[in-house]
Amino acid sequence: MKRVLITGAAGFLGSHLCDRFIKEGYHVIAMDNLITGDLKNIEHLFQLEQFEFYHHDVSKFIHISGDLDYILHFASPASPIDYLKIPIQTLKVGAMGTHNCLGLAKAKGACILVASTSEIYGDPLVHPQSEEYWGNVNPVGPRGVYDEAKRYMESITMAYNSFHQVETRIVRIFNTYGPRMRLNDGRALPAFIGQALRGEDLTVFGDGSQTRSFCYVNDLVEGIYRLLLSDYHLPVNIGNPNEISLKDFAEEVLALTGNTVKIVYKPLPVDDPKQRQPNIEKAKTILGWEPKVDRKEGLKLTYEYFKSLPESEWYKQPKEFNSIK
């Protein structure tokens, strides 16, 4: 049985990856410091012999006994609310955490896949964004701690590949949604659904003309799985190229929920990207991958998940990180 370490395993994407690798017959070693993750996302796996969990911060030295075939490094705050509140930790997990994971991969002879993001493109001047575009990022803006952490992650991963011959993969993840997202994490989709569930007006920043491209989580996990098992070491965009403005998306959510609240507009946050759409030609060509789940279907599944949560979850406030250093 092959063994895989998944960091950030109690988070939204990490927990779905745990499910997929268990399904594929792997022994899964899950790791999370639970700053933004939640054990509820993986508690259904604790009874399995082929699953184990380590409560650990990957920014500190990582020790894993025995052989290791694969590492998937997904530990990181991933929403503006989180990384604006814990900027130092965001930088540390992208820099020191990635360094530790790469060192472990080198020691174990493991293949490592690191989770980069469309945010490395910043507020793009090229549309749609292909892997050859270098981005338009403000390194000293409020989003810089996340954007630059991911850009550094890609650089050090390529350095370990070329200098130490570590087998590496880099996935650039575009907006993803589905069950286990947090309603209060500040991203558009859970924010809209949370407001609709609470009977609040939906908040759109700017004039709503800025665009996003939403990929359902099952499609994303399939793309990541294929990339890991490929032999391609350069970055690959994984996302859904079906682009929509945030104003139109808010109206879709209202139609789905049957809610009669209004859409209200607030000032656009600093450095908020105006356009986000992946060019996925590499994923199609190299991995034979493209998204399958229609947004209407995926939204319905996601809304049903959120609606099934206890009402206390609808009103739950974002985590406070005052004690984190």
C-alpha positions in Angstrom: 0.0 0.0 0.0 1.5 3.3 -1.1 1.8 6.0 1.5 0.9 9.7 1.0 1.3 12.7 3.3 -1.4 15.4 2.9 -0.7 18.7 4.7 -3.6 21.0 5.4 -5.7 17.8 5.5 -8.5 19.1 7.7 -9.2 22.0 5.3 -11.7 22.2 2.5 -9.4 20.8 -0.3 -7.2 18.7 1.9 -10.1 16.7 3.3 -11.5 16.0 -0.2 -8.0 14.8 -1.2 -7.9 12.5 1.9 -11.2 11.0 0.7 -9.9 10.5 -2.8 -6.6 8.8 -1.8 -8.4 6.5 0.6 -10.7 5.5 -2.2 -7.7 4.8 -4.4 -6.2 2.4 -1.9 -3.5 4.6 -0.4 -2.4 4.8 3.3 -3.1 8.5 4.1 -1.1 10.4 6.6 -3.0 13.6 7.3 -1.3 16.7 8.9 -2.8 20.0 10.0 -2.3 22.5 12.8 -6.0 23.3 12.7 -5.6 27.1 12.6 -8.1 27.2 9.7 -8.9 23.5 9.3 -11.6 21.6 11.1 -11.4 18.0 12.3 -15.1 17.6 11.4 -14.0 17.5 7.8 -12.0 14.2 8.3 -13.5 12.6 11.4 -15.3 10.0 9.2 -11.8 8.7 8.3 -10.4 8.2 11.8 -11.8 4.7 12.2 -9.9 3.5 9.1 -6.6 1.6 9.6 -5.2 3.2 6.4 -5.6 6.7 7.9 -3.6 8.5 10.5 -3.6 12.1 11.7 -0.8 14.3 13.0 -1.7 17.6 14.7 1.4 19.5 13.6 2.5 22.8 12.0 4.5 22.2 8.8 6.4 25.4 9.4 8.3 23.4 12.0 10.4 20.3 11.2 8.4 17.4 9.9 9.1 13.8 10.9 7.4 10.9 9.3 8.4 7.3 10.1 8.7 4.7 7.4 8.5 5.0 3.6 6.7 7.8 1.9 5.7 7.7 -1.8 3.9 11.1 -2.2 3.5 14.4 -0.5 0.7 16.9 -1.3 1.4 20.2 0.3 -1.9 22.0 0.8 -1.3 23.7 4.2 -2.0 27.4 4.0 -4.7 30.0 4.8 -6.6 30.4 1.6 -9.1 33.2 2.1 -8.6 37.0 2.4 -10.1 37.0 5.9 -7.5 34.4 7.1 -4.4 35.7 5.5 -5.1 39.4 6.3 -5.4 38.4 10.0 -2.5 36.0 10.1 0.0 37.4 7.5 3.2 36.1 9.1 1.8 32.5 9.4 0.7 32.7 5.7 4.2 33.6 4.7 5.8 31.0 6.9 3.7 28.1 5.7 4.4 29.1 2.1 8.1 29.5 2.7 9.3 27.4 5.7 6.5 24.9 5.3 7.2 24.3 1.7 11.0 24.1 2.5 10.3 21.4 5.2 8.0 19.4 2.9 10.6 19.5 0.1 13.3 18.4 2.5 11.1 15.5 3.5 10.5 14.6 -0.1 14.2 14.6 -0.8 14.9 12.4 2.3 12.2 9.9 1.5 12.6 9.9 -2.3 9.0 10.9 -2.6 7.2 12.8 -5.3 5.8 16.1 -4.0 2.9 18.2 -5.4 2.5 21.7 -4.1 -0.7 23.7 -4.2 -0.1 27.1 -5.8 -2.9 29.4 -6.9 -4.3 31.7 -9.5 -3.3 34.5 -7.1 0.2 34.3 -8.4 -1.2 36.1 -11.5 -2.3 39.0 -9.2 -4.5 41.5 -11.0 -3.8 40.1 -14.4 -3.0 42.1 -17.5 -3.4 39.0 -19.7 -6.8 37.2 -20.1 -7.4 34.3 -19.8 -4.3 33.4 -17.7 -1.9 30.8 -19.1 1.0 29.2 -17.2 3.4 31.3 -19.3 2.1 34.6 -17.8 4.3 35.9 -15.0 1.6 37.9 -13.3 1.0 41.5 -12.0 1.4 41.3 -8.2 1.8 44.0 -5.6 4.3 42.5 -3.2 3.7 45.2 -0.5 -0.1 45.3 -0.8 -2.4 43.5 1.7 -2.7 40.4 -0.5 1.0 40.3 -1.1 1.6 37.9 1.9 -0.5 35.2 0.1 0.5 36.0 -3.5 4.3 36.1 -2.8 4.2 33.1 -0.5 2.8 31.1 -3.4 5.3 32.6 -5.9 8.1 31.7 -3.5 6.6 28.2 -3.2 6.9 27.7 -6.9 10.4 29.0 -7.0 11.8 26.8 -4.3 10.0 23.8 -5.7 11.6 24.3 -9.1 15.0 24.7 -7.3 14.6 21.4 -5.5 13.6 19.8 -8.8 16.6 21.1 -10.7 19.3 21.1 -8.0 18.3 18.1 -5.9 16.4 16.1 -8.6 13.3 15.9 -6.4 10.3 14.8 -8.4 7.9 17.7 -8.2 4.5 18.9 -9.4 2.9 22.4 -9.2 -0.8 22.9 -9.5 -2.2 26.4 -9.9 -5.7 26.3 -8.4 -8.4 28.6 -9.6 -11.6 29.4 -7.6 -13.0 26.2 -6.2 -16.2 25.5 -4.4 -18.2 22.6 -2.8 -19.1 21.0 0.5 -16.9 21.7 3.5 -16.1 25.3 2.6 -16.5 27.7 5.5 -19.5 30.1 5.2 -17.5 32.8 6.9 -14.2 32.6 5.0 -14.7 35.8 3.0 -14.8 34.2 -0.5 -17.6 35.1 -2.8 -19.5 31.9 -3.1 -19.8 30.9 0.6 -20.3 34.6 1.5 -23.3 34.9 -0.9 -24.8 31.6 0.3 -24.3 32.5 3.9 -26.0 35.9 3.5 -28.9 34.3 1.6 -29.4 31.6 4.4 -29.4 34.4 7.0 -31.8 36.5 5.0 -29.2 39.3 4.5 -28.6 41.4 1.5 -25.8 40.0 -0.7 -22.6 42.1 -0.7 -20.9 42.7 -4.0 -17.6 44.7 -3.9 -17.0 47.2 -6.6 -19.6 47.4 -9.4 -19.7 43.6 -9.7 -18.1 43.5 -13.2 -15.0 41.7 -11.9 -15.1 38.0 -13.0 -14.3 34.7 -11.4 -14.3 31.1 -12.8 -15.7 28.5 -10.4 -14.6 24.9 -10.4 -16.5 22.2 -8.4 -14.2 20.4 -5.9 -14.6 16.9 -7.4 -13.3 18.2 -10.7 -10.4 19.9 -9.1 -9.4 16.8 -7.1 -9.5 14.7 -10.3 -7.2 17.2 -12.0 -4.8 17.1 -9.0 -4.8 13.3 -8.9 -3.9 13.2 -12.6 -1.2 15.8 -12.3 0.4 13.9 -9.4 0.6 10.7 -11.4 1.9 12.4 -14.5 5.6 13.2 -15.2 5.1 16.9 -15.8 7.0 19.2 -13.4 6.1 22.7 -14.6 3.0 24.5 -13.3 -0.4 23.5 -14.6 -3.6 25.5 -14.2 -6.6 23.5 -12.9 -9.9 25.3 -12.9 -13.1 25.9 -14.8 -12.8 28.4 -17.7 -16.5 29.2 -17.5 -16.2 32.9 -16.5 -19.0 34.9 -14.8 -19.2 38.4 -13.3 -19.7 38.6 -9.5 -22.9 40.6 -10.1 -24.3 37.8 -12.3 -23.1 35.2 -9.9 -24.9 36.9 -7.0 -28.1 36.8 -9.1 -27.6 33.1 -9.7 -27.3 32.5 -6.0 -30.5 34.5 -5.3 -32.3 32.4 -8.0 -31.1 29.2 -6.5 -32.1 30.1 -2.9 -35.4 31.7 -3.9 -34.4 34.6 -1.6 -35.9 38.1 -2.2 -33.1 40.1 -0.6 -31.2 42.8 -2.5 -27.7 43.0 -3.9 -25.8 45.9 -2.2 -22.5 47.3 -3.4 -19.4 48.2 -1.4 -16.0 49.6 -2.3 -13.6 47.2 -4.0 -10.8 45.9 -1.7 -7.2 46.9 -2.5 -5.6 44.8 -5.3 -8.7 42.7 -5.8 -8.3 41.1 -9.2 -10.6 42.3 -11.9 -10.6 39.2 -14.0 -9.9 35.5 -13.3 -10.2 32.8 -15.9 -7.8 29.9 -16.5 -6.4 28.8 -19.8 -6.5 25.0 -19.3 -5.0 23.9 -22.6 -2.1 22.3 -20.8 -4.4 20.3 -18.5 -6.4 19.1 -21.5 -3.3 18.1 -23.5 -1.0 16.7 -20.8 -3.6 15.3 -18.3 -6.6 14.7 -20.6 -8.5 16.7 -18.0 -11.3 19.2 -18.1 -14.1 20.0 -15.7 -17.3 18.0 -15.9 -19.6 19.5 -13.3 -21.9 22.3 -14.5 -22.0 25.3 -12.2 -25.7 25.0 -11.8 -25.4 21.4 -10.6 -22.4 22.2 -8.4 -24.1 25.2 -6.8 -27.1 23.1 -6.0 -25.0 20.5 -4.3 -23.1 23.1 -2.4 -26.2 25.0 -1.3 -27.8 21.7 -0.1 -24.7 21.1 2.0 -24.7 24.5 3.7 -28.5 24.4 4.2 -28.1 21.0 6.0 -25.7 22.6 8.6 -27.1 23.6 12.0 -28.3 27.2 11.9 -25.7 28.1 14.5 -23.1 27.5 11.7 -24.8 30.1 9.5 -24.1 32.7 12.1 -20.7 31.5 13.2 -18.1 34.3 13.2 -14.7 33.9 11.6 -11.9 32.6 13.8 -9.8 35.0 15.9 -6.1 34.5 15.7 -4.9 36.8 18.4 -2.9 34.0 20.2 -1.1 32.9 17.0 2.5 34.1 16.7 
